[in-house]
Amino acid sequence: MSFDDIRDWQGTAENLLEELQSKIEQLNLSVELPTVRTIRAWRSKKLLSQPKGQKFGFRQILEGLATLLLLKKGWTLVSIAQVMSSWNNRELEQQILVGESASDGTEWNKSQDSFTLFEPRKQNNLALAEDAIILLAQGILRQYDCVLTGTKIVRQDDKLPSELHSAMCKLGRLYLEEGKCDRAACVHDLLSRSRYSLNLDDRWNLDIFRDSEFPFGNVQLIDTDLRVPTPDCAEIAEISGGYGEDNVIENRLHTIIRTATERLGKRKQHQAYTALRQLLGRRSLIQEKELVNYLEEKNLTPLQETVLEFYDPVPEIWLINDLANRCAHCGTLMRPHPKGASYPDGCCPIHQCNSKYAPKVGERLDPKQERLLVAKPQILAYWTAPAIDELAIFDRARSVGLDTELYPESDRCDVAINDLAIGIDAKSYRSPVLLASKLNRSIGGLIFYRQRIVAITDELIDDCPGYLSTLHSLLDKKSDTASLQIMPVSSVIKNIQEGKYAS
């Protein structure tokens, strides 16, 4: 069966209906014949590409037959419209002929000898998948900005960030081309799914995300417990160069704190910056009176209003037996766990902590005796969580008597030893690809130090044994990255203990 006899055909909607009926009978397709009204509705919904006011042609016969077959298979009109324009006439012809060979018209031939539109064309789909995730990362950040004020919620309407909408369309096409149910059609489901790694079958179920050439497979865009965009998300959002750094959460937080500390004058601003970052790293759960006393002790009372913006009152729903449980390891507020019987004291919400230590209560605080404050989720994700490694390195260096400084010059690096002799940055990017991308663009303040060390969270290396080798292989050997010493946090601490960084 071929379509040679109708390639030059033209006609009205009524004529198109007649041609569709003729081809359905010739091909023995088990589909329901549409009406003229349905054909016109398809045109308005962009399933048929014929411009209004012009006659239908051969292309519309193919589009009509393909639409009927896909509807029979369970596709929605929206899904069909999203992908129809990407298929040329030859592809449509061959797919319709595949439909002819199916016994009931509901299955598409998957044999290797038959071309099918739903056999992913790998390179195109890899590019599509990468674009989709970059847009998704940007959309997540923009949506996060919208809801951050607490006055807006996520709505699937025309106010949805354009990046997020585009990502949903591209992801929808990936699902459809793999012949799977579209899991990207609902923005709420999509954002919830973004809390898990892209290569997880039970969450995303996209073959292309598990492909060895797809660079973001092990990335999660939203923190599982804190529900804020991850550092990986911020890094992906910048990859294309079309997304401003001002919209990246971490940079915005740094801008807020730097602007505040600059008001204290040049002599005090760097000390103030370190004091505030150390506060948020060590005391993300704090009594209000303790916070006020800390600011007075550090001569930071003028910044009290800014600092209070980094905290929220402890919500009653996070109390366990009417008490706030402080994590014994990182000091933050433990949250009730869905499996309360197994975790009666709750669980720490910070991944860098709960992946390393078993839940343990360090202190139980009564909110009735003193007003309690907990750092906001974005503070926990971008400052408290990374501080676990940063403070471990700093504390060990100080304990052995090294001349060490935390966040020198308002975050030139995380830890400096012996002035400009050694600079250390602790990194917790889940993806070595993204970390390499960031370092290749700039090694930041490490450029000022003679010995430049990048310390990687041990748990990331344990989870991905090839992390360090992948990172090394992707770094530019002819730029400043060639001078970096990259090692696990535990190795840095061991070197400190053994005196290798002593002057």
LOPA-977317 format. One line per field, with one value per residue (C-alpha): residue number from 1; residue in three letters; x, y, z. Coordinates in steps of 0.001 Angstrom, whole numbers, padded with zeros to 6 digits, always signed. Example, Ala and Ser with C-alpha at 12.3 -4.5 7.8 and 13.67 -1.06 7.14 Angstrom:
num c(1,2);
residu c(ala,ser);
east c(+012300,+013670);
north c(-004500,-001060);
up c(+007800,+007140);
end
This chain:
num c(1,2,3,4,5,6,7,8,9,10,11,12,13,14,15,16,17,18,19,20,21,22,23,24,25,26,27,28,29,30,31,32,33,34,35,36,37,38,39,40,41,42,43,44,45,46,47,48,49,50,51,52,53,54,55,56,57,58,59,60,61,62,63,64,65,66,67,68,69,70,71,72,73,74,75,76,77,78,79,80,81,82,83,84,85,86,87,88,89,90,91,92,93,94,95,96,97,98,99,100,101,102,103,104,105,106,107,108,109,110,111,112,113,114,115,116,117,118,119,120,121,122,123,124,125,126,127,128,129,130,131,132,133,134,135,136,137,138,139,140,141,142,143,144,145,146,147,148,149,150,151,152,153,154,155,156,157,158,159,160,161,162,163,164,165,166,167,168,169,170,171,172,173,174,175,176,177,178,179,180,181,182,183,184,185,186,187,188,189,190,191,192,193,194,195,196,197,198,199,200,201,202,203,204,205,206,207,208,209,210,211,212,213,214,215,216,217,218,219,220,221,222,223,224,225,226,227,228,229,230,231,232,233,234,235,236,237,238,239,240,241,242,243,244,245,246,247,248,249,250,251,252,253,254,255,256,257,258,259,260,261,262,263,264,265,266,267,268,269,270,271,272,273,274,275,276,277,278,279,280,281,282,283,284,285,286,287,288,289,290,291,292,293,294,295,296,297,298,299,300,301,302,303,304,305,306,307,308,309,310,311,312,313,314,315,316,317,318,319,320,321,322,323,324,325,326,327,328,329,330,331,332,333,334,335,336,337,338,339,340,341,342,343,344,345,346,347,348,349,350,351,352,353,354,355,356,357,358,359,360,361,362,363,364,365,366,367,368,369,370,371,372,373,374,375,376,377,378,379,380,381,382,383,384,385,386,387,388,389,390,391,392,393,394,395,396,397,398,399,400,401,402,403,404,405,406,407,408,409,410,411,412,413,414,415,416,417,418,419,420,421,422,423,424,425,426,427,428,429,430,431,432,433,434,435,436,437,438,439,440,441,442,443,444,445,446,447,448,449,450,451,452,453,454,455,456,457,458,459,460,461,462,463,464,465,466,467,468,469,470,471,472,473,474,475,476,477,478,479,480,481,482,483,484,485,486,487,488,489,490,491,492,493,494,495,496,497,498,499,500,501,502,503);
residu c(met,ser,phe,asp,asp,ile,arg,asp,trp,gln,gly,thr,ala,glu,asn,leu,leu,glu,glu,leu,gln,ser,lys,ile,glu,gln,leu,asn,leu,ser,val,glu,leu,pro,thr,val,arg,thr,ile,arg,ala,trp,arg,ser,lys,lys,leu,leu,ser,gln,pro,lys,gly,gln,lys,phe,gly,phe,arg,gln,ile,leu,glu,gly,leu,ala,thr,leu,leu,leu,leu,lys,lys,gly,trp,thr,leu,val,ser,ile,ala,gln,val,met,ser,ser,trp,asn,asn,arg,glu,leu,glu,gln,gln,ile,leu,val,gly,glu,ser,ala,ser,asp,gly,thr,glu,trp,asn,lys,ser,gln,asp,ser,phe,thr,leu,phe,glu,pro,arg,lys,gln,asn,asn,leu,ala,leu,ala,glu,asp,ala,ile,ile,leu,leu,ala,gln,gly,ile,leu,arg,gln,tyr,asp,cys,val,leu,thr,gly,thr,lys,ile,val,arg,gln,asp,asp,lys,leu,pro,ser,glu,leu,his,ser,ala,met,cys,lys,leu,gly,arg,leu,tyr,leu,glu,glu,gly,lys,cys,asp,arg,ala,ala,cys,val,his,asp,leu,leu,ser,arg,ser,arg,tyr,ser,leu,asn,leu,asp,asp,arg,trp,asn,leu,asp,ile,phe,arg,asp,ser,glu,phe,pro,phe,gly,asn,val,gln,leu,ile,asp,thr,asp,leu,arg,val,pro,thr,pro,asp,cys,ala,glu,ile,ala,glu,ile,ser,gly,gly,tyr,gly,glu,asp,asn,val,ile,glu,asn,arg,leu,his,thr,ile,ile,arg,thr,ala,thr,glu,arg,leu,gly,lys,arg,lys,gln,his,gln,ala,tyr,thr,ala,leu,arg,gln,leu,leu,gly,arg,arg,ser,leu,ile,gln,glu,lys,glu,leu,val,asn,tyr,leu,glu,glu,lys,asn,leu,thr,pro,leu,gln,glu,thr,val,leu,glu,phe,tyr,asp,pro,val,pro,glu,ile,trp,leu,ile,asn,asp,leu,ala,asn,arg,cys,ala,his,cys,gly,thr,leu,met,arg,pro,his,pro,lys,gly,ala,ser,tyr,pro,asp,gly,cys,cys,pro,ile,his,gln,cys,asn,ser,lys,tyr,ala,pro,lys,val,gly,glu,arg,leu,asp,pro,lys,gln,glu,arg,leu,leu,val,ala,lys,pro,gln,ile,leu,ala,tyr,trp,thr,ala,pro,ala,ile,asp,glu,leu,ala,ile,phe,asp,arg,ala,arg,ser,val,gly,leu,asp,thr,glu,leu,tyr,pro,glu,ser,asp,arg,cys,asp,val,ala,ile,asn,asp,leu,ala,ile,gly,ile,asp,ala,lys,ser,tyr,arg,ser,pro,val,leu,leu,ala,ser,lys,leu,asn,arg,ser,ile,gly,gly,leu,ile,phe,tyr,arg,gln,arg,ile,val,ala,ile,thr,asp,glu,leu,ile,asp,asp,cys,pro,gly,tyr,leu,ser,thr,leu,his,ser,leu,leu,asp,lys,lys,ser,asp,thr,ala,ser,leu,gln,ile,met,pro,val,ser,ser,val,ile,lys,asn,ile,gln,glu,gly,lys,tyr,ala,ser);
east c(+000000,+001362,+000121,+001334,-002202,-003045,+000202,-001212,-004658,-006416,-009913,-012307,-012989,-015792,-013409,-010790,-013335,-014005,-010276,-009772,-012653,-011207,-007712,-009050,-010862,-007875,-005484,-007996,-007367,-009421,-010166,-013305,-014054,-014125,-016792,-016332,-016734,-013958,-011647,-012186,-011557,-008286,-007235,-007942,-005913,-002939,-003174,-003714,-001153,-003338,-003654,-007191,-008546,-006509,-007487,-006490,-003732,-001835,-000095,-003450,-004498,-001369,-001889,-005506,-004654,-001788,-004053,-006685,-004091,-002539,-005936,-006662,-003377,-004429,-002628,-004299,-004885,-002472,+000253,-000308,-000187,+003126,+004915,+003044,+004907,+008293,+007507,+007977,+005683,+007876,+007939,+004170,+003637,+005804,+004276,+000755,+001793,+003142,-000301,-001775,+000112,-001126,-003916,-006149,-004550,-003504,+000093,+002919,+005471,+008671,+010760,+014261,+013402,+010627,+011140,+008961,+008536,+008775,+012195,+014246,+016792,+019499,+021550,+018497,+016921,+020104,+020141,+016419,+016860,+019725,+017754,+014727,+016687,+018444,+015056,+013587,+016390,+015838,+012077,+012445,+014579,+012139,+009156,+011019,+011532,+007782,+006742,+009553,+007527,+004887,+002111,+001998,+001523,+002338,-000477,-000556,-001741,-000368,+001727,+003891,+007533,+008107,+011204,+009145,+006418,+008967,+010629,+007277,+006666,+010114,+009873,+006411,+007823,+010553,+007938,+005794,+008701,+009559,+005936,+005296,+002722,+003512,+004712,+005490,+001979,+001280,+003619,+002971,+003934,+006958,+008269,+007734,+009582,+012475,+013375,+014809,+017696,+016819,+018012,+015602,+013212,+010396,+010370,+011202,+011121,+012907,+015446,+017343,+018056,+019804,+021920,+025652,+026029,+023407,+025408,+022766,+021630,+022491,+021317,+018390,+017123,+015204,+016426,+014483,+013718,+014238,+012313,+014501,+016558,+019877,+023335,+023269,+020042,+021640,+024676,+022610,+020569,+023735,+025122,+023557,+024783,+021281,+020304,+021488,+023480,+021299,+018562,+020699,+019780,+023240,+024428,+021351,+021985,+025607,+024480,+022137,+024736,+027549,+025406,+024520,+028098,+029446,+027373,+029687,+032699,+035755,+037450,+034538,+032787,+034892,+034786,+031042,+030597,+032504,+030570,+027205,+028133,+029483,+026263,+024143,+026444,+026558,+023248,+020576,+018243,+018543,+016702,+015793,+017583,+020715,+020659,+020390,+023243,+025434,+024908,+025729,+028884,+030080,+029084,+026534,+023404,+022911,+022420,+019785,+016920,+018768,+019755,+016202,+015144,+017242,+015161,+011560,+009765,+009789,+006395,+004348,+004062,+007827,+007712,+007960,+006099,+005827,+009619,+012115,+014809,+018247,+020390,+023430,+025630,+024841,+022682,+019617,+015981,+015070,+011772,+009094,+009626,+006749,+007893,+007475,+007773,+011259,+012332,+010541,+012903,+012619,+015317,+017757,+016586,+020111,+021414,+025087,+024249,+021635,+023706,+026658,+025129,+022236,+019544,+020523,+019077,+021616,+019169,+015413,+014144,+010805,+009327,+007060,+010043,+011876,+010911,+012760,+013972,+015113,+017029,+014918,+015171,+017297,+019756,+019939,+020548,+023134,+024983,+024217,+024609,+027958,+029192,+029304,+032481,+033766,+033577,+035055,+038149,+038363,+037924,+040563,+043069,+042485,+042728,+046286,+047358,+047401,+046911,+043520,+040652,+037059,+035503,+038350,+037719,+033956,+034207,+037318,+037475,+036014,+039146,+042530,+045648,+048735,+047340,+047695,+049648,+046689,+043101,+040484,+037017,+034654,+032277,+029186,+027963,+026335,+027446,+031181,+030188,+028579,+031418,+033921,+031819,+031841,+035576,+036435,+034627,+036460,+038194,+036993,+038966,+041322,+043302,+044802,+046375,+049627,+048238,+044681,+042596,+039098,+037662,+034842,+032235,+033226,+029695,+029534,+032700,+031384,+028147,+029972,+033429,+034330,+033551,+037143,+038383,+035440,+036058,+039772,+039091,+036744,+038907,+040723,+044396,+045542,+043728,+043831,+042071,+045335,+046707,+043913,+044497,+041268,+040680,+038040,+037322,+038652,+042020,+042253,+041534,+044085,+046736,+046011,+046315,+049625,+051067,+051355,+049926,+052084,+054317);
north c(+000000,+003427,+007009,+007885,+008319,+011188,+013147,+016035,+015896,+019062,+019608,+020874,+019499,+017388,+016046,+015288,+013238,+011174,+010566,+009547,+007076,+005638,+005175,+003717,+001059,+000373,+000065,-001851,+000450,-000168,+003496,+005578,+007879,+011574,+014081,+017272,+019219,+017147,+017844,+021581,+021291,+019470,+022338,+024892,+022798,+022682,+018932,+019717,+022126,+023569,+027351,+028638,+029856,+027391,+023970,+020776,+018741,+015446,+016405,+016736,+013229,+011859,+014016,+012903,+009193,+009542,+011427,+008679,+005980,+007889,+008618,+004901,+004269,+006591,+009827,+013145,+015836,+018141,+015483,+014808,+018519,+018900,+016370,+016313,+019251,+017584,+014646,+014869,+013227,+010163,+009467,+009818,+007519,+004750,+004982,+004754,+001669,+000185,+000796,-001139,-004297,-004192,-006631,-004142,-000817,-000196,-001403,+000134,-002182,-002115,-004482,-003433,-003820,-001222,+002490,+003984,+007549,+006418,+004809,+007628,+009195,+009208,+012294,+014469,+013196,+013721,+017352,+017648,+016110,+018453,+021490,+020323,+019996,+023353,+024993,+023052,+024249,+027848,+027483,+026037,+028995,+031522,+029758,+029645,+033411,+033844,+031820,+033008,+035983,+033654,+035512,+033342,+029654,+027450,+027579,+025898,+028942,+031602,+033075,+029970,+030877,+030445,+028322,+025915,+025678,+025025,+022345,+020616,+020554,+019147,+016529,+015621,+015001,+012755,+010652,+010418,+009502,+006682,+005545,+006251,+008114,+011831,+012491,+016142,+017419,+018527,+021164,+020029,+016428,+017630,+019785,+016958,+014544,+017018,+016132,+012855,+011973,+012065,+008513,+006875,+004485,+004695,+008514,+009738,+006557,+008079,+005878,+008910,+010042,+006725,+006937,+007020,+010103,+012124,+014392,+015083,+011557,+011641,+015217,+016230,+019759,+020279,+019240,+016157,+017318,+021086,+021541,+024350,+024409,+022582,+023957,+021588,+023249,+026699,+025484,+023881,+027072,+028961,+026483,+028023,+031504,+032848,+032984,+035817,+035078,+037525,+034897,+032212,+031738,+031456,+034644,+036462,+035364,+036447,+039819,+040311,+039500,+041393,+044489,+044336,+043874,+046608,+049098,+048460,+049859,+048215,+047455,+045406,+043997,+040846,+039922,+040504,+038303,+035432,+035830,+035671,+032686,+030871,+031627,+030153,+027145,+026298,+027629,+027138,+026337,+029056,+030727,+034318,+035612,+033645,+035216,+038734,+038040,+036673,+039783,+042021,+040031,+040337,+044035,+043157,+044611,+047016,+043911,+042336,+043092,+041497,+038425,+037851,+037604,+034435,+032714,+031618,+030793,+027041,+025787,+023672,+020903,+020265,+019740,+016208,+015687,+019495,+019883,+020993,+018350,+019663,+017394,+016255,+016398,+019628,+021443,+022066,+021267,+017619,+017023,+014390,+011364,+009633,+006381,+007687,+004263,+003792,+007401,+008547,+011519,+012647,+012989,+015690,+017295,+018094,+015486,+016068,+015194,+012423,+010572,+010488,+010014,+008139,+010388,+011553,+014269,+016642,+018803,+019100,+022674,+023864,+026638,+027658,+028741,+030664,+031655,+029392,+030268,+027963,+028971,+029156,+026219,+028157,+029053,+025416,+024260,+026841,+027695,+025353,+022137,+023026,+024366,+020810,+020138,+023715,+023878,+020389,+021504,+024841,+023338,+020675,+023228,+025478,+022556,+021769,+025392,+026439,+030086,+029613,+031841,+030994,+032664,+035210,+038489,+037829,+034346,+034495,+030786,+028607,+028106,+029828,+028533,+030659,+033746,+033269,+030015,+027628,+028178,+025440,+025276,+022482,+021325,+019122,+019048,+015686,+015854,+015970,+017246,+020351,+020965,+020749,+023212,+025676,+025366,+025656,+028988,+030238,+028879,+031945,+033302,+030308,+032167,+034307,+031321,+029550,+026102,+025618,+022759,+021623,+019272,+016946,+015583,+011988,+010618,+011757,+009826,+006772,+006899,+007448,+005773,+007406,+010919,+012141,+010562,+012027,+015449,+015359,+014258,+017197,+019975,+022256,+021289,+024634,+026999,+027814,+024529,+022729,+024092,+022629,+019798,+017801,+015326,+014107,+016206,+013363,+013568,+017303,+016724,+013903,+016119,+018814,+016309,+015009,+018520,+018647,+022169,+023623,+026512);
up c(+000000,-000941,-000979,-004483,-005830,-003453,-003138,-005176,-003591,-002386,-001052,+001591,+005058,+003569,+000894,+003559,+005480,+002340,+001783,+005405,+005162,+001953,+003429,+006677,+004663,+002385,+005332,+007444,+010393,+013512,+014237,+014512,+011579,+012594,+011608,+009585,+012813,+014405,+011466,+011845,+015588,+014871,+012638,+015380,+017845,+015416,+014807,+011138,+009737,+006955,+007379,+007720,+004382,+002305,+000996,+002756,+001101,+001214,+004456,+006231,+005150,+006809,+009907,+010152,+009919,+012408,+014817,+014672,+015348,+018245,+019782,+019587,+021394,+024214,+023370,+024152,+021533,+023370,+023265,+019576,+018730,+020574,+018368,+015042,+013498,+014079,+011757,+007999,+005440,+004976,+008696,+008917,+005924,+007315,+010761,+009336,+007358,+010587,+012058,+009135,+010161,+013768,+014477,+016254,+015442,+019026,+018864,+016894,+015357,+017417,+015284,+014324,+010635,+010743,+011111,+013834,+014960,+018535,+018210,+019785,+017518,+020128,+019354,+018810,+022000,+024013,+022915,+023609,+027063,+027960,+026791,+028755,+031996,+031576,+031036,+033938,+036221,+035144,+035518,+039011,+040080,+038629,+040196,+043500,+043318,+042808,+045851,+048114,+049350,+050745,+048925,+045792,+045107,+042134,+039590,+036211,+034288,+031945,+034774,+034937,+034095,+030377,+031034,+033123,+030502,+027740,+029848,+030356,+026597,+025819,+028547,+027295,+023847,+025298,+027060,+023943,+021683,+024075,+023880,+027562,+029577,+029793,+033353,+032678,+032001,+035594,+037024,+040597,+039817,+037851,+040704,+043178,+040871,+040608,+044205,+042910,+040612,+036928,+036289,+038744,+036962,+039469,+039427,+035917,+033817,+030827,+029051,+027758,+031343,+031995,+028850,+029579,+027359,+029246,+031600,+034258,+035129,+038832,+039355,+041535,+040988,+044236,+047684,+048768,+052294,+052270,+048999,+047684,+044460,+044833,+043936,+040943,+039822,+040012,+038085,+035314,+034979,+034042,+031515,+028425,+029297,+028768,+032395,+034629,+037747,+039670,+039586,+041159,+044799,+046254,+044608,+045830,+049415,+049169,+047844,+050795,+053416,+051693,+051270,+054950,+056169,+053886,+055872,+058829,+056974,+055418,+058728,+060077,+057025,+056552,+060239,+060227,+057165,+058796,+062049,+060278,+058112,+061157,+063032,+060239,+059983,+063676,+065040,+062400,+065322,+067933,+070769,+069988,+073086,+072164,+068696,+070115,+072545,+069732,+067628,+070601,+071364,+067754,+067512,+064841,+066419,+063451,+061269,+063507,+061116,+058179,+060190,+061400,+057734,+057495,+060195,+060694,+063944,+064547,+063302,+065661,+063058,+063348,+067103,+068474,+071745,+071933,+071879,+069229,+068779,+067848,+065662,+067635,+064525,+062642,+065201,+063054,+063809,+063333,+061530,+062196,+059949,+058083,+059708,+063212,+064813,+063343,+063917,+067082,+067547,+063934,+061299,+060210,+056923,+055697,+053250,+054059,+057659,+057390,+054771,+057156,+060602,+062175,+063719,+067191,+069405,+070885,+072811,+073355,+073474,+074804,+072618,+075496,+077570,+074841,+071301,+068877,+065384,+062584,+059466,+056322,+053891,+051390,+054169,+055262,+051691,+050624,+053830,+056724,+054731,+053060,+056403,+057771,+055762,+055906,+059701,+060087,+058153,+059968,+063435,+062834,+061516,+064498,+066951,+065825,+066155,+062496,+061588,+059960,+058876,+057986,+054909,+054564,+052740,+052694,+051174,+049018,+049898,+052659,+054768,+054510,+056259,+056898,+055185,+051400,+051599,+051361,+050228,+050609,+049056,+050105,+047353,+047547,+043937,+043268,+039640,+038801,+035348,+036820,+039249,+036388,+034399,+037285,+037931,+034238,+034148,+037221,+040302,+042184,+045109,+045141,+042490,+045297,+047088,+046370,+047206,+045964,+047339,+046385,+049023,+047914,+050336,+051131,+050791,+047153,+046371,+048234,+046239,+042940,+042958,+039640,+040873,+041202,+037967,+036050,+037558,+036727,+033150,+032514,+033940,+031516,+031672,+030254,+032616,+036332,+037084,+036329,+039620,+041757,+044216,+044416,+047226,+049705,+052790,+054943,+053157,+053836,+057524,+057629,+056043,+058619,+061437,+060061,+059858,+056067,+055922,+058692,+057632);
end
